[in-house]
Amino acid sequence: MKTAEIRELPSEELQTRLDEVKEELFNLRFQHATGQLENYSRLGQLRRDVARLSSIQRERELGIGHEPEPEEVERSRRRREREKEEDDADAPRRRRGLRRGRGEEAEAGESDEATEASEEAAGEVEEEQ
């Protein structure tokens, strides 16, 4: 859960999320005690989420932070979605296996060239000694 997303929540929703996260943390601690927990990193994530939620809630109590207006929430949600779409479009795609449009022959040719280059480098090292 990101801090920007938490700050956009109304106070009632903030309290609801805090209660949910505390309950999930309790359940994970119980699983840990009985030896049934599989994902230990989730404990740390939830502890940090509780701290974030509590901090923002306390800021609002002290008057440091403010509860956002519904219009602000909607604008920032749309902006974040737009930025995420732009980031997804700009991010290079990772490929696995062979490159598209290239056969095994091309791959084999490249590996032969790489082998020749490494053999030449090894030969130069031997000549220097």
Summary of the structure (lengths in Angstrom):
residues: 129
radius of gyration: 26.9
end to end distance: 58.8
largest distance: 76.2
contacts: 263
relative contact order: 0.08
helix: 75%
strand: 0%
